[in-house]
């Protein structure tokens, strides 16, 4: 029977707007963050390597090798590996025993938590940490300094920011280099140009490490491996264009250099973790870093650097 008097509905309390979702998967080895608007990133805690960055429509912005090591057995090829404390290899500066590109990209980082981005209220900020205490005895023997790394990744609508803070927590100074090894996904490398390097000096690693000067935009017709120091400074954007249309705009902070790399046919064939072998057609590395010189960090000092990648 119908009740004569029904309780009136409770007034609805205005809810919070939809929040970014952050989940850990693969036995806490991977982290995925998704914004309410659909943008997402996928991060491997081994190396704190961003493997994937998709826009709201689901379009992938980063290239990841089909043979990338995602099980912690090595550094992942693709996304954004972190290079620290040496770029390449070195016979000096305390880095003599270190492997190619150092240990940061091949170490397990700790996820420190998420927060709302101060600069982007609709975005999410994720923090990761690595310190000398996290390293194996073998790695600590290779580089016996006491340090801390704080890596912050901020995903927003239309942009991705990565910030690295290096601290010297020991009693003696140390030298280091660092770089953010971006692998961008493109449709056809031969239709790609990169601006922002005009008049910049660079070291051509494919041509006997000769020092040259860039005339006009960077174009691609063969293996490319160059270390640039852009003439207009870190605040001047580096723009990746395809078919004459801008795709990515990179703004650096306290990173004076930028590496441009594409292995092309022969080098890709010789790289065991590079698949498919014709993947060079679909990728381009533009890598902000501090690698042409060495940074010296005194006891108690900190170094902070960042990049922001905008979709255009």
C-alpha positions in Angstrom: 0.0 0.0 0.0 1.2 3.5 -0.8 2.4 5.4 2.2 0.5 8.7 2.8 3.6 10.5 3.9 6.9 9.8 2.2 10.2 11.2 3.5 11.4 14.0 1.3 14.6 13.3 -0.6 17.7 14.6 1.1 19.2 17.6 -0.5 22.1 16.5 -2.7 25.5 17.8 -1.6 27.4 19.2 -4.5 30.2 16.7 -5.2 33.8 17.3 -5.9 34.6 17.6 -9.6 36.0 14.4 -11.2 39.5 13.6 -10.0 42.6 12.2 -11.7 42.8 8.4 -11.2 46.2 6.9 -10.2 46.6 3.1 -10.1 49.5 0.7 -9.5 49.6 -2.5 -11.5 52.0 -5.4 -12.3 52.7 -6.1 -8.6 53.3 -2.3 -8.0 55.9 -2.2 -10.8 53.9 0.2 -13.0 51.7 3.2 -12.4 49.0 4.7 -14.6 47.5 8.1 -14.2 44.4 9.2 -16.1 42.8 12.7 -16.1 39.0 13.1 -16.1 39.4 14.5 -19.6 41.1 11.3 -20.9 44.8 12.1 -21.0 47.0 9.4 -19.5 50.5 8.4 -18.7 52.0 5.0 -17.9 55.2 4.9 -15.8 57.5 2.0 -15.1 59.0 2.2 -11.6 62.2 0.6 -12.8 63.9 3.7 -14.0 60.9 5.9 -13.3 60.5 5.7 -17.1 57.4 7.2 -18.6 56.4 4.6 -21.2 53.3 6.1 -22.6 51.6 9.5 -22.9 48.2 9.7 -24.6 46.1 12.7 -25.4 42.4 12.9 -24.6 41.6 11.2 -27.9 43.9 8.3 -27.1 46.7 9.2 -29.5 50.1 8.0 -28.4 52.8 10.7 -28.2 55.8 8.5 -27.3 57.5 5.7 -29.2 58.2 2.5 -27.3 60.2 -0.4 -28.8 58.2 -3.7 -29.1 61.3 -5.3 -27.5 61.7 -2.8 -24.6 62.7 -4.4 -21.3 59.7 -3.9 -19.0 60.6 -6.6 -16.4 63.4 -4.8 -14.6 66.1 -6.7 -16.5 67.4 -3.6 -18.1 66.6 0.0 -19.2 63.5 0.4 -21.3 64.0 1.7 -24.8 61.4 4.3 -25.4 59.3 6.9 -23.6 61.5 9.0 -21.3 64.5 7.2 -19.7 66.4 9.4 -17.2 70.1 9.7 -17.8 72.2 10.3 -14.6 75.0 10.7 -13.6 76.8 10.4 -16.9 75.8 10.8 -20.5 77.3 8.0 -22.6 80.4 6.9 -20.8 83.4 8.8 -19.4 87.0 8.1 -18.5 86.9 10.8 -15.8 84.8 12.9 -13.4 84.3 10.0 -11.1 82.2 8.1 -13.7 84.9 5.7 -15.0 83.1 2.6 -13.7 79.6 3.5 -14.7 77.7 1.9 -17.6 76.3 3.8 -20.6 74.0 6.7 -19.4 74.5 5.8 -15.7 72.3 4.0 -13.3 69.1 6.1 -12.9 67.3 4.5 -15.9 68.1 1.0 -14.6 67.3 1.4 -10.9 64.0 0.8 -9.1 62.5 4.1 -7.9 60.1 4.7 -5.1 56.7 6.2 -5.8 56.3 9.0 -3.2 52.7 10.0 -3.9 50.4 12.2 -5.9 49.2 15.7 -5.5 47.2 18.3 -7.5 49.4 20.4 -9.7 49.8 24.0 -8.4 50.1 25.2 -12.0 47.4 23.0 -13.4 44.4 22.5 -11.2 43.0 19.9 -13.6 46.2 18.0 -13.7 48.1 15.6 -11.4 51.6 15.6 -10.1 53.4 12.4 -9.3 56.7 12.3 -7.3 59.4 9.6 -7.5 62.6 9.2 -5.5 65.9 7.5 -5.8 68.9 7.8 -3.4 72.2 6.2 -2.8 70.5 4.1 -0.1 68.3 2.5 -2.8 71.2 1.3 -4.9 72.8 -2.1 -4.9 76.3 -2.5 -3.4 77.7 -3.0 -6.9 76.3 0.3 -8.2 77.4 2.1 -5.0 80.9 0.8 -5.6 80.8 2.2 -9.1 79.7 5.7 -7.9 80.3 6.0 -4.2 78.6 9.4 -3.6 75.6 10.2 -1.3 72.9 11.8 -3.3 69.1 12.1 -3.7 67.0 12.4 -6.8 63.4 13.7 -6.8 61.6 13.3 -10.1 58.3 15.0 -10.5 55.9 14.2 -13.4 53.0 16.6 -14.0 50.3 15.6 -16.5 47.9 18.3 -17.6 45.5 18.8 -20.5 47.8 19.3 -23.5 51.2 19.2 -21.7 53.6 17.1 -19.7 56.2 18.4 -17.3 59.2 16.5 -15.9 61.3 18.0 -13.2 64.5 16.5 -11.7 66.1 17.7 -8.5 69.5 16.4 -7.6 70.9 16.9 -4.0 74.3 16.2 -2.6 73.6 14.6 0.8 77.2 13.7 1.4 80.3 15.4 2.7 82.2 15.6 -0.6 81.4 17.3 -3.9 80.5 15.3 -7.0 80.2 15.9 -10.7 77.4 14.7 -12.9 75.5 15.0 -16.2 71.8 14.5 -16.8 69.4 14.2 -19.7 65.7 13.4 -20.4 65.8 10.9 -23.2 62.5 11.7 -25.0 61.4 9.2 -27.7 58.7 10.9 -29.7 56.3 9.0 -32.0 56.0 10.5 -35.5 54.3 9.2 -38.6 57.2 9.6 -41.1 60.7 10.8 -40.0 61.5 12.0 -43.5 58.6 14.5 -43.3 59.8 15.8 -39.9 61.7 19.1 -39.2 62.8 20.5 -35.9 63.1 24.2 -35.3 64.8 26.1 -32.4 68.3 24.9 -33.3 69.1 27.6 -35.8 72.7 28.8 -35.6 73.4 26.4 -32.8 76.8 24.7 -32.4 76.7 20.9 -32.2 78.9 17.9 -32.0 78.2 15.4 -34.8 78.7 12.0 -33.3 78.1 10.3 -36.7 80.9 12.4 -38.3 83.9 11.8 -36.1 82.6 14.1 -33.4 83.2 17.2 -35.5 81.9 20.5 -34.2 79.5 22.1 -36.6 76.8 24.8 -36.8 73.2 24.3 -37.6 71.8 26.2 -40.6 68.0 26.3 -40.7 65.7 23.6 -39.4 67.0 20.1 -38.6 65.9 17.6 -41.2 66.4 13.8 -41.5 67.9 11.7 -44.3 70.2 9.3 -42.5 71.5 8.3 -39.1 71.5 11.4 -36.8 73.2 11.7 -33.4 74.1 15.2 -32.4 74.7 17.1 -29.2 73.4 20.7 -29.6 73.7 23.8 -27.4 70.9 25.9 -28.8 72.0 29.4 -29.3 68.9 31.1 -27.9 68.9 29.4 -24.5 66.6 27.0 -22.7 63.6 29.3 -22.7 63.4 29.3 -26.5 61.1 26.4 -27.6 62.2 23.5 -29.7 59.4 22.5 -32.0 58.9 19.2 -33.8 56.9 19.6 -37.0 55.6 17.0 -39.4 54.4 17.8 -42.9 54.8 21.5 -41.9 52.5 21.2 -38.9 53.7 21.6 -35.4 53.3 18.5 -33.2 55.4 19.1 -30.1 56.8 22.2 -28.4 59.6 21.6 -25.8 60.6 24.3 -23.3 63.6 23.6 -21.2 64.6 25.0 -17.7 68.2 24.9 -16.7 69.1 22.4 -19.4 71.5 24.1 -21.8 71.8 21.2 -24.3 69.6 19.0 -26.4 70.5 15.8 -28.2 68.8 14.8 -31.5 68.9 11.1 -32.4 67.5 8.7 -34.9 69.3 5.4 -35.6 68.1 5.0 -39.2 68.5 1.7 -41.0 71.9 0.2 -40.2 72.1 1.2 -36.5 68.6 0.0 -35.8 69.5 -3.4 -37.2 72.3 -3.7 -34.7 70.3 -2.8 -31.6 68.9 -5.9 -29.9 66.1 -4.1 -28.1 64.9 -2.0 -31.1 61.8 -3.5 -32.6 60.4 -3.4 -35.2 63.6 -2.9 -37.1 62.0 -0.3 -39.3 60.7 1.5 -36.2 63.2 4.3 -37.0 60.7 5.6 -39.5 58.2 6.3 -36.6 60.4 7.8 -33.9 62.6 10.8 -33.1 64.6 11.6 -29.9 64.8 15.2 -28.9 66.5 15.1 -25.5 67.0 18.2 -23.2 70.0 17.8 -21.0 73.1 19.1 -19.3 75.7 17.0 -21.1 78.3 19.2 -22.9 79.8 20.1 -19.5 79.8 18.7 -16.0 77.8 20.1 -13.2 79.6 20.2 -9.8 77.4 19.9 -6.7 78.9 20.9 -3.4 77.9 19.4 0.0 74.3 20.3 0.8 73.6 21.9 -2.6 70.9 21.1 -5.0 70.4 21.3 -8.8 67.0 21.6 -10.4 66.1 21.3 -14.1 62.9 20.6 -16.1 61.2 20.3 -19.4 57.6 21.0 -20.4 56.3 19.3 -23.6 53.2 20.9 -25.1 51.0 19.3 -27.7 50.4 21.8 -30.5 
